[in-house]
Amino acid sequence: MRRLVFITLFALCCVPRLSAQTVYPDASSQMTLLQARLPRDAASLGMGATAVLESSSIAYSSLMNSSVAPFSANEMDFSASYALWQPGIPSSSNNMSAGFAYNYESTIAVSMAFAYDNLSDYDIADSDGVIRNSYTPSNLVVSLGAAWRFLEFLSAGFSIHYLYSNIYDNVGYGAPSFDFGLTAAHGPLSAALGVSNMGGKVGGKYSLPSSFYCAGAGTLKAGESQFNLRAEADWYFAGAFRFAAGGCWNWRFLTLRTGYNLGGGSPTGDFFSLGLGLRFESVTLDAAFLPGAAPMGGSTCFTLGFKF
Protein backbone atom coordinates (compact mmCIF):
# COMPACT_ATOMS: atom_id res chain seq x y z
CA MET A 1 0.00 0.00 0.00
CA ARG A 2 2.84 2.38 0.87
CA ARG A 3 4.46 1.60 -2.46
CA LEU A 4 1.27 2.32 -4.39
CA VAL A 5 0.83 5.67 -2.64
CA PHE A 6 4.45 6.60 -3.38
CA ILE A 7 4.11 5.66 -7.06
CA THR A 8 0.90 7.67 -7.44
CA LEU A 9 2.34 10.78 -5.82
CA PHE A 10 5.51 10.50 -7.89
CA ALA A 11 3.57 10.17 -11.13
CA LEU A 12 1.28 13.10 -10.35
CA CYS A 13 4.27 15.29 -9.58
CA CYS A 14 5.64 14.45 -13.02
CA VAL A 15 2.42 15.39 -14.86
CA PRO A 16 3.44 18.83 -16.15
CA ARG A 17 6.93 17.68 -17.21
CA LEU A 18 5.81 14.53 -18.97
CA SER A 19 3.05 16.31 -20.84
CA ALA A 20 5.16 19.31 -21.77
CA GLN A 21 8.02 17.17 -23.07
CA THR A 22 10.57 19.81 -22.09
CA VAL A 23 13.49 19.85 -19.71
CA TYR A 24 13.62 23.58 -19.06
CA PRO A 25 11.22 25.37 -16.67
CA ASP A 26 9.09 27.92 -18.52
CA ALA A 27 5.46 28.96 -18.93
CA SER A 28 4.67 25.40 -20.04
CA SER A 29 4.98 24.27 -16.43
CA GLN A 30 1.70 26.09 -15.72
CA MET A 31 -0.11 24.13 -18.44
CA THR A 32 -0.91 20.48 -19.00
CA LEU A 33 -2.06 18.16 -21.82
CA LEU A 34 0.37 19.96 -24.08
CA GLN A 35 0.23 17.25 -26.73
CA ALA A 36 -2.55 19.33 -28.28
CA ARG A 37 0.09 21.82 -29.50
CA LEU A 38 2.66 19.44 -30.96
CA PRO A 39 2.98 19.73 -34.77
CA ARG A 40 1.86 16.51 -36.49
CA ASP A 41 2.28 17.23 -40.20
CA ALA A 42 5.74 17.32 -41.81
CA ALA A 43 4.51 19.84 -44.41
CA SER A 44 3.84 22.50 -41.76
CA LEU A 45 6.66 21.43 -39.42
CA GLY A 46 9.17 21.94 -42.23
CA MET A 47 8.03 25.59 -42.39
CA GLY A 48 8.64 26.26 -38.70
CA ALA A 49 5.38 24.60 -37.58
CA THR A 50 3.24 27.23 -39.35
CA ALA A 51 0.14 25.03 -39.54
CA VAL A 52 -2.71 27.55 -39.17
CA LEU A 53 -2.85 28.42 -42.89
CA GLU A 54 -1.65 25.08 -44.28
CA SER A 55 -4.07 24.53 -47.17
CA SER A 56 -2.05 22.18 -49.38
CA SER A 57 -2.44 19.47 -46.72
CA ILE A 58 -5.67 19.77 -44.69
CA ALA A 59 -5.84 16.29 -43.14
CA TYR A 60 -4.77 17.74 -39.76
CA SER A 61 -6.82 20.93 -40.00
CA SER A 62 -9.08 19.91 -37.10
CA LEU A 63 -6.04 20.10 -34.80
CA MET A 64 -4.81 23.54 -35.83
CA ASN A 65 -7.44 25.52 -37.77
CA SER A 66 -10.44 23.80 -39.33
CA SER A 67 -11.57 27.00 -41.07
CA VAL A 68 -8.70 26.78 -43.59
CA ALA A 69 -10.05 23.55 -45.15
CA PRO A 70 -12.68 25.08 -47.51
CA PHE A 71 -9.91 27.10 -49.23
CA SER A 72 -7.95 24.00 -50.15
CA ALA A 73 -7.81 22.70 -53.72
CA ASN A 74 -8.18 19.17 -52.31
CA GLU A 75 -11.59 17.52 -52.02
CA MET A 76 -10.35 14.63 -49.86
CA ASP A 77 -7.14 14.49 -47.90
CA PHE A 78 -5.79 11.61 -45.82
CA SER A 79 -2.41 11.66 -44.07
CA ALA A 80 -0.50 9.46 -41.64
CA SER A 81 2.60 10.67 -39.81
CA TYR A 82 5.42 9.40 -37.65
CA ALA A 83 7.62 11.74 -35.61
CA LEU A 84 10.61 11.26 -33.33
CA TRP A 85 10.39 14.23 -30.98
CA GLN A 86 13.35 15.55 -28.92
CA PRO A 87 15.52 12.40 -29.27
CA GLY A 88 18.53 13.91 -27.48
CA ILE A 89 16.90 14.39 -24.06
CA PRO A 90 15.20 12.12 -21.48
CA SER A 91 11.68 13.32 -22.35
CA SER A 92 11.84 12.16 -25.98
CA SER A 93 8.79 10.60 -27.61
CA ASN A 94 7.64 8.59 -30.60
CA ASN A 95 4.50 10.12 -32.10
CA MET A 96 2.04 8.50 -34.50
CA SER A 97 -0.95 10.26 -35.98
CA ALA A 98 -3.49 10.21 -38.80
CA GLY A 99 -5.92 12.75 -40.15
CA PHE A 100 -8.70 13.01 -42.71
CA ALA A 101 -10.58 15.92 -44.27
CA TYR A 102 -13.43 16.14 -46.78
CA ASN A 103 -13.97 19.45 -48.54
CA TYR A 104 -17.38 19.63 -50.22
CA GLU A 105 -17.36 22.05 -53.16
CA SER A 106 -15.01 24.37 -51.27
CA THR A 107 -17.95 25.39 -49.09
CA ILE A 108 -18.34 22.91 -46.22
CA ALA A 109 -15.51 20.83 -44.81
CA VAL A 110 -15.32 18.19 -42.10
CA SER A 111 -12.13 16.84 -40.60
CA MET A 112 -10.90 14.45 -37.94
CA ALA A 113 -7.54 13.50 -36.49
CA PHE A 114 -6.02 11.02 -34.06
CA ALA A 115 -2.60 11.18 -32.41
CA TYR A 116 -0.77 8.92 -29.98
CA ASP A 117 2.50 9.80 -28.24
CA ASN A 118 4.68 7.13 -26.67
CA LEU A 119 6.85 9.01 -24.15
CA SER A 120 10.17 7.93 -22.69
CA ASP A 121 10.33 5.62 -19.67
CA TYR A 122 10.68 6.82 -16.12
CA ASP A 123 11.85 4.88 -13.07
CA ILE A 124 9.52 3.80 -10.27
CA ALA A 125 10.84 3.54 -6.72
CA ASP A 126 9.32 1.93 -3.66
CA SER A 127 8.81 3.63 -0.29
CA ASP A 128 12.47 2.99 0.57
CA GLY A 129 13.68 4.81 -2.52
CA VAL A 130 14.80 1.65 -4.32
CA ILE A 131 14.04 1.58 -8.06
CA ARG A 132 11.90 -1.49 -8.73
CA ASN A 133 10.42 -0.88 -12.16
CA SER A 134 9.91 1.56 -15.00
CA TYR A 135 6.86 2.80 -16.85
CA THR A 136 6.18 4.26 -20.29
CA PRO A 137 3.59 7.07 -20.17
CA SER A 138 1.56 8.07 -23.21
CA ASN A 139 -0.61 10.84 -24.62
CA LEU A 140 -3.74 10.71 -26.75
CA VAL A 141 -5.50 13.32 -28.89
CA VAL A 142 -8.81 12.84 -30.73
CA SER A 143 -10.18 15.74 -32.75
CA LEU A 144 -13.26 16.55 -34.86
CA GLY A 145 -13.69 19.72 -36.90
CA ALA A 146 -16.17 21.42 -39.22
CA ALA A 147 -15.95 24.56 -41.36
CA TRP A 148 -18.33 26.66 -43.45
CA ARG A 149 -17.27 29.11 -46.14
CA PHE A 150 -20.22 31.45 -45.81
CA LEU A 151 -18.70 34.19 -47.99
CA GLU A 152 -16.47 33.86 -51.04
CA PHE A 153 -13.51 35.19 -49.05
CA LEU A 154 -14.36 34.13 -45.49
CA SER A 155 -14.92 30.87 -43.60
CA ALA A 156 -15.52 29.90 -39.98
CA GLY A 157 -14.42 26.69 -38.30
CA PHE A 158 -15.01 24.88 -35.03
CA SER A 159 -13.13 21.91 -33.57
CA ILE A 160 -13.55 19.86 -30.45
CA HIS A 161 -10.77 17.73 -28.97
CA TYR A 162 -10.40 15.16 -26.26
CA LEU A 163 -6.95 15.10 -24.65
CA TYR A 164 -5.74 12.33 -22.37
CA SER A 165 -2.46 11.46 -20.63
CA ASN A 166 -1.76 8.08 -19.07
CA ILE A 167 0.99 8.39 -16.47
CA TYR A 168 0.76 5.00 -14.72
CA ASP A 169 -1.41 1.88 -14.63
CA ASN A 170 -4.97 3.12 -14.09
CA VAL A 171 -3.58 6.59 -13.35
CA GLY A 172 -4.42 9.19 -15.99
CA TYR A 173 -6.25 12.40 -16.60
CA GLY A 174 -8.05 13.96 -19.53
CA ALA A 175 -10.12 16.93 -20.61
CA PRO A 176 -12.08 18.24 -23.60
CA SER A 177 -11.14 21.45 -25.36
CA PHE A 178 -12.38 23.40 -28.35
CA ASP A 179 -11.14 25.79 -31.06
CA PHE A 180 -12.87 28.49 -33.04
CA GLY A 181 -11.31 30.33 -35.96
CA LEU A 182 -11.88 32.50 -39.03
CA THR A 183 -9.92 32.33 -42.28
CA ALA A 184 -10.04 34.97 -45.02
CA ALA A 185 -8.49 34.67 -48.47
CA HIS A 186 -8.32 36.98 -51.47
CA GLY A 187 -6.16 36.12 -54.45
CA PRO A 188 -2.66 35.12 -53.27
CA LEU A 189 -3.14 36.45 -49.73
CA SER A 190 -4.78 34.81 -46.72
CA ALA A 191 -5.14 35.49 -43.00
CA ALA A 192 -6.59 33.74 -39.95
CA LEU A 193 -7.36 34.40 -36.33
CA GLY A 194 -9.02 32.45 -33.56
CA VAL A 195 -8.75 30.79 -30.18
CA SER A 196 -7.29 27.36 -29.59
CA ASN A 197 -7.67 24.66 -26.90
CA MET A 198 -10.14 26.53 -24.77
CA GLY A 199 -11.32 24.74 -21.65
CA GLY A 200 -11.23 24.57 -17.87
CA LYS A 201 -8.36 23.72 -15.57
CA VAL A 202 -7.38 20.10 -15.06
CA GLY A 203 -7.57 19.06 -11.43
CA GLY A 204 -8.46 22.64 -10.55
CA LYS A 205 -4.79 23.63 -10.90
CA TYR A 206 -3.25 23.15 -14.34
CA SER A 207 -4.49 25.13 -17.34
CA LEU A 208 -4.95 23.76 -20.84
CA PRO A 209 -2.63 25.30 -23.48
CA SER A 210 -5.28 27.85 -24.47
CA SER A 211 -4.22 30.70 -26.74
CA PHE A 212 -5.26 33.39 -29.17
CA TYR A 213 -3.62 33.05 -32.59
CA CYS A 214 -3.30 35.05 -35.78
CA ALA A 215 -1.58 34.18 -39.04
CA GLY A 216 -0.87 35.49 -42.52
CA ALA A 217 0.32 33.91 -45.77
CA GLY A 218 1.14 34.86 -49.33
CA THR A 219 1.82 33.05 -52.62
CA LEU A 220 3.88 34.15 -55.59
CA LYS A 221 3.99 32.29 -58.92
CA ALA A 222 6.82 32.55 -61.44
CA GLY A 223 6.55 30.18 -64.38
CA GLU A 224 6.45 26.62 -63.07
CA SER A 225 7.70 27.73 -59.67
CA GLN A 226 5.58 28.80 -56.73
CA PHE A 227 6.78 30.49 -53.55
CA ASN A 228 4.79 30.46 -50.29
CA LEU A 229 5.49 32.51 -47.17
CA ARG A 230 3.69 32.10 -43.85
CA ALA A 231 3.87 33.61 -40.38
CA GLU A 232 1.82 33.06 -37.24
CA ALA A 233 1.76 34.01 -33.58
CA ASP A 234 0.23 32.48 -30.44
CA TRP A 235 -0.49 34.33 -27.19
CA TYR A 236 -0.99 31.72 -24.47
CA PHE A 237 -3.31 32.73 -21.67
CA ALA A 238 -0.85 31.21 -19.19
CA GLY A 239 1.73 33.81 -20.19
CA ALA A 240 3.78 32.25 -23.00
CA PHE A 241 4.25 33.65 -26.50
CA ARG A 242 5.12 31.89 -29.75
CA PHE A 243 6.05 33.24 -33.17
CA ALA A 244 6.82 31.18 -36.26
CA ALA A 245 7.65 31.95 -39.88
CA GLY A 246 8.47 29.79 -42.86
CA GLY A 247 8.69 29.59 -46.59
CA CYS A 248 8.65 26.98 -49.33
CA TRP A 249 9.46 26.64 -53.02
CA ASN A 250 7.33 24.36 -55.22
CA TRP A 251 8.42 23.12 -58.64
CA ARG A 252 6.41 20.42 -60.37
CA PHE A 253 6.63 17.40 -58.02
CA LEU A 254 9.24 18.88 -55.64
CA THR A 255 8.85 21.14 -52.57
CA LEU A 256 11.66 22.57 -50.42
CA ARG A 257 10.80 24.14 -47.06
CA THR A 258 12.44 26.01 -44.21
CA GLY A 259 11.29 27.94 -41.16
CA TYR A 260 11.92 29.01 -37.59
CA ASN A 261 9.78 28.65 -34.47
CA LEU A 262 10.42 31.01 -31.55
CA GLY A 263 8.85 29.19 -28.63
CA GLY A 264 8.89 31.96 -26.03
CA GLY A 265 8.19 29.52 -23.18
CA SER A 266 5.44 27.72 -25.14
CA PRO A 267 5.13 23.91 -25.45
CA THR A 268 6.91 23.80 -28.85
CA GLY A 269 10.24 25.34 -27.80
CA ASP A 270 12.68 27.05 -30.18
CA PHE A 271 13.82 25.38 -33.38
CA PHE A 272 14.94 25.82 -36.96
CA SER A 273 13.43 23.41 -39.48
CA LEU A 274 14.12 22.05 -42.95
CA GLY A 275 11.61 20.16 -45.08
CA LEU A 276 11.31 18.20 -48.31
CA GLY A 277 8.15 17.21 -50.15
CA LEU A 278 7.50 14.95 -53.14
CA ARG A 279 4.23 14.56 -55.00
CA PHE A 280 3.32 11.86 -57.49
CA GLU A 281 -0.17 12.52 -58.79
CA SER A 282 -2.40 12.02 -55.71
CA VAL A 283 0.33 10.68 -53.39
CA THR A 284 2.57 12.95 -51.30
CA LEU A 285 5.58 12.19 -49.14
CA ASP A 286 6.84 14.91 -46.80
CA ALA A 287 9.76 14.99 -44.39
CA ALA A 288 10.87 17.56 -41.83
CA PHE A 289 14.09 17.74 -39.84
CA LEU A 290 15.07 20.00 -36.95
CA PRO A 291 18.87 20.46 -36.92
CA GLY A 292 20.72 21.89 -33.97
CA ALA A 293 21.19 21.06 -30.31
CA ALA A 294 18.83 19.75 -27.63
CA PRO A 295 16.08 19.99 -26.69
CA MET A 296 14.60 20.17 -30.20
CA GLY A 297 17.61 19.23 -32.34
CA GLY A 298 17.37 15.90 -34.12
CA SER A 299 13.58 15.79 -34.16
CA THR A 300 12.18 14.35 -37.39
CA CYS A 301 8.75 13.86 -38.93
CA PHE A 302 7.53 11.89 -41.96
CA THR A 303 4.05 12.15 -43.50
CA LEU A 304 2.46 10.02 -46.21
CA GLY A 305 -0.61 11.60 -47.75
CA PHE A 306 -3.29 10.86 -50.33
CA LYS A 307 -5.01 13.90 -51.84
CA PHE A 308 -7.81 13.93 -54.41
N, C-alpha and C positions, 0 to 999 in steps of 0.2 A: 504493500500500500504506500509506504514511504517513497519507494522508487517511482511508482506511478505519479504521485504528486510532484516529485522533483522533475520528472520528464515533462509533465504538462506545463509547469511553470517555466521551465527552460525553453520549451517550444514557443510559448506565448511571448516570452521576452524577445524571441528572434523574429517575430512576425514582421515588423517594419523592414528589417534588413533583408530577410529572405524575399519579401515581395518586391522591394525596391531594386534588388540585384545591384547594389552599389556598395563600395567599401569605404566611401568617404561621407562623413556626416554633412547633410545639407537640408534644404527644405523638404526633400523627399522623406525624411524621417518623421515628418508630421502627417504623412499620407500613407495609405495602405491600398492593397489590390492594384498595384501599379502596372500589372501586366496589361491593363487596358490601354496603356500609352506606348507599348513597345511596337516599333514598326514591323510589319509582317510581310510586306511586299518588296521584293528586290528592286523593282522599277522605281519606287519612291525612295527607298533607302539609299540607292545609288546617287540620288540627288539631294543628299543631306536629310533624308526622312521628311521631305516636303510632300506629304500625302493628301493634304486637304483638297487640292485642285488636280489630282491625278485622274485624268479622264481617259487616257489610253488603256488603262487597266483598272476596271471598276469592280472587280470581284470582291475587294476588301473595303468598298465604300461604306458599308454599314458600320465599320469600325472607326472611320475617320471623318467622313462627311458624305452622308447619303445623298445630299442635294446635288452633288456633282454628276451623278449617274445619268440623268436625262440629257446631258450635253455630250455624252460619249457617242462616237460613231459606231460602237459595238451594240448589237442587239442582245447577245448573250455572252457572258464572260465567266469562265471558270478557271480558278487558279489554285495550285497547291504549293506550299512553300516549306522549306527546311532552313533553319538558321542556327548557327553556333554563336551564342551571345557571350561576350566577355570571357574568352577562353583562358586568358592569362591570370585570372584571379580566382579566389576560392568560391565566389558566388556565380560561377559560370552556369550556363543552361543550354539545353538542346530544345529548340522550339519547333513545333510542327503545326501547320495551320492550313485551312482551306476556305475558299470563299466562292460565292456565286452571285451573279447579278443578272436580272432580266430587264431590259430597257424597251418598253413598248412604245414604238413610234416616237421616240424621243420626247415623250410626254409624261408617262408614268413609269417609274422604275421600282423594283423590289430587289432587295439584296439580303444575304445572310452570310455569316462567317463563323468559323469555329477555330479555336487555337488552344493548344496544350503545351505547357512548358514543363520540362523535366529539369528541376534545379539540381545543383550539386549536393552531395551528401553532407550531413553534419553528424558529429559524434554524440552519443547518448551516454550519460554517466549515471551511476546509481547514487544513492544518498550518501555514500562514502567518498564520492568524487572519482570513482574508478570507471573508466570507459568500458562499457559492456557491449555496445552495439552502435550501429549507424542507421540513419534514415534518409531517404530521398524525398524531399517535399516536391510539390507540383502546383501548378496554376492552371486554371481553366477560364476560357472566355467563350461565351455564346452570344451572338449578336444578330438582330433582325432590324432591317431598315426599309423605309419607303420614302419615295420622293415624287413630287408633282410639279411639273413645269407649267405653271398657270399663266405665265406670260412668255412671249417669244424669247425674252432675254433674262428671265428670272424664274428660279425654281426654289422650292422649300423642301426640306427633308427632315425626317424624324427617325431616330434609332433607339432601340432599347437593348440593353446588355444585361447579362448575368455574369458576375465575376465570382470566382471561388478559388480559395487557396487551401490546400491540404498540407498541414504541417506535421502531423503525426497520425498514427492509426486512430481513426475515429475522432481526430482532433482537427477541425477545420473551421473556416468561416467564409461567408459569402454575402453578397449584396447586389441588388439591382442598381442600374444607373441608366440615364438616358441622355441623348444628344438632340439638339435642334440647330439647324443651320440654313442659311440662304446662300445661293450661288447665282451670280449674274455674269452673263457673257455677251459680248458684242464684238463681232469680227474676231481679230486675233487676241483680244484682251478678255480676261476674266478675273473675277474677284469673289471672295467668300467671307462670311463672318458667321459666328454662332457660339454656342456653349457646348461643352463636352463633358461627359461623365458626371452629370449632376446627380446628387443623391445625398442621403443622410450619413452621419458618422457611423462607423463600424465599432460596435462595442461601446458606443457613447464617447469614444476618445479619438479614434483615428479617422481623418477625413479621406474621402475618395479623391482621386486626382482630378478634381473639377477645375475647369478653366474657361476663359473666354478666348476665342481665337479669331484671327483675321488673316487673309492670304490674298496674294495677287499673282497673276501669271500672264505671260505674253508669248506669242509665236511669230516667228519670222521665216518666210519661205524664200529660197534662192535656188532656182532650178530644181534639181532633184533633192536638194538638201533642205532640211527644216531644223530650225533652232528653237528651243523652248527654254524659257527662264521662269523660275518660280521662287517665291519668298513667302514665308509665313511666320507668325508670332503667336505664342501662347502666354497668357497671364494666368497663372495658377492662383486660385483663391487662398491657398495656404502660404503664398508669399513668393513662390518661384517664378522665374521668367525664362522663356525659351524663344530663340530666334533661329531660323534655318533658311538657307538659300541654296539653290542648285540650278544647274543647267544641263542640257543634253543636245546632242547633234544626231539627227536621223538621216540616213542615206539608204534608200532602198530597203534591204533586209537588216541593216546594221544600225545600232544605237550605242553611242558612247555617252556616259554620264559622269558628273562630278558634283560635289556639294559639301557644305559645312553646316553642322548643327552646333549651336552655342547653347548648352544645356541650362546654364544659369541656376543650378540647384534643382533642376527638374529631373524626372525619372530617367530621361534618355541620356544625360551626360553630354560631354563635349566630344565631337569626333569629326574627322574629315573622311569623305567617302568617295569611292570610285565604283563605276558600274558599267556593265556591258549587257546589251540586249541583242538577240537574234530573232528574226521572224521568218517563218516559212509558211506562207499562206495563212491558215487560221491558227497555227501553233507558234507560241512564243517561248523563249527560254531567256530568263534574265538572271544576272548574278550581280551581287554587290559585295564590296570588300572595304573594311575600315582599317587602313594602315595606321601605324603609330604605336604608342605605348599603352599600357594598361591605364584605366580599366577597359576602354572600349577597343583598343588596338587588337587586331586579329579576328574581330567578329566578321562573320560571313553570312550571306543569305543567298539561296537559290530558289527561283520560282518557275514552275512550268505552268503555262496558261493555254487555254483554248478559247479563241474569240471568234464570233460569227457576226 
